Amino acid sequence: KTGARTIASTHHLQHFCAPCGDVEGTVEQVQSATTRVERSSGRRYHVVVVNGQDVDLAYVYVPDGPDAWRNVGLTVGCGARDVPAILLSPSRPQPPSPSTSASENGTSG
């Protein structure tokens, strides 16, 4: 739920998948951000839906000042890994510092 609230509080988000080899992000205007509950293998989890499409918070960034984008998955603690914590506009990853290395944060969210 926190991921949807974080996204809903902005007007734009950026999709950027570093593990997929993305070189440039895609900016999308946020018109709606909600969650729905799913069950799989006896476990319950929340799916974030932005503008009617499921999103993986590990690859979604929200504005963080005039020239930077912050990773939502890392911000809300969903266990994103191997992704930059910050993108500098336009979608240039900031090198991770040892204390913010995304690979230390568990599984993808």
C-alpha positions in Angstrom: 0.0 0.0 0.0 2.9 2.3 0.8 4.2 2.0 -2.8 0.9 3.0 -4.3 0.7 6.0 -1.9 4.2 7.0 -2.8 3.4 6.9 -6.5 0.0 8.6 -6.1 1.6 11.5 -4.4 3.5 12.4 -7.6 2.4 13.4 -11.0 4.9 11.4 -12.9 6.9 8.2 -12.6 9.8 6.7 -14.5 10.1 3.0 -15.5 13.8 1.9 -15.6 15.0 -1.7 -15.4 18.7 -1.8 -14.9 18.9 -5.7 -14.8 17.1 -5.7 -18.2 19.7 -3.6 -19.7 17.6 -0.4 -20.0 19.7 2.5 -21.1 17.0 5.1 -20.8 13.9 5.3 -18.7 10.3 5.9 -19.8 8.4 8.7 -18.0 4.6 8.2 -17.4 2.0 10.6 -16.1 0.3 9.2 -13.0 -3.4 9.3 -13.2 -4.2 6.5 -10.7 -2.3 4.3 -8.3 -3.9 1.6 -6.3 -3.3 -1.8 -4.8 -5.0 -5.1 -4.9 -4.5 -8.3 -2.9 -3.4 -11.5 -4.6 -2.8 -14.9 -3.2 -0.3 -17.4 -4.5 0.9 -20.6 -2.9 -1.0 -19.8 0.3 0.7 -16.4 0.6 -1.0 -13.0 0.4 0.7 -10.0 -1.2 -0.1 -6.6 -2.6 0.1 -5.7 -6.3 0.6 -2.1 -7.2 -1.5 -0.9 -10.2 -0.6 2.4 -11.9 -2.9 3.7 -14.6 -4.6 0.2 -14.8 -1.3 -1.7 -15.3 0.6 -3.9 -12.7 4.0 -2.5 -11.9 7.1 -3.9 -10.2 8.2 -1.4 -7.7 11.9 -2.4 -8.2 11.8 -0.7 -11.6 9.7 2.3 -10.8 11.1 5.7 -9.8 9.4 8.9 -8.6 10.8 12.5 -8.7 13.2 13.4 -5.9 14.0 17.0 -6.5 14.4 18.8 -9.8 17.0 16.5 -11.4 16.7 13.1 -9.7 14.4 10.1 -9.4 14.2 7.8 -6.4 13.5 4.0 -6.6 10.1 3.2 -5.1 11.0 -0.4 -4.2 14.0 0.6 -2.2 12.1 3.5 -0.6 9.2 1.3 0.7 11.5 -1.7 1.6 10.0 -4.3 -0.8 13.4 -5.9 -1.2 14.4 -4.6 -4.6 17.9 -5.5 -5.6 20.4 -4.9 -8.4 18.8 -1.5 -9.2 20.1 2.0 -8.7 18.6 3.9 -5.7 18.7 7.2 -7.6 18.5 8.1 -11.3 19.8 11.5 -12.4 17.7 13.2 -15.0 17.4 12.0 -17.7 17.5 8.4 -16.3 21.2 8.1 -15.6 21.9 5.8 -12.7 23.9 7.3 -9.8 26.7 4.9 -8.8 25.6 3.1 -5.6 27.5 3.8 -2.4 28.4 0.9 -0.2 25.7 1.9 2.3 22.9 2.1 -0.3 23.8 -0.8 -2.6 20.5 -2.2 -3.8 22.0 -5.7 -4.0 22.1 -5.9 -0.2 18.3 -5.5 0.2 16.9 -9.0 -0.4 14.6 -10.1 -3.1 12.8 -8.2 -5.8 9.5 -6.6 -4.8 
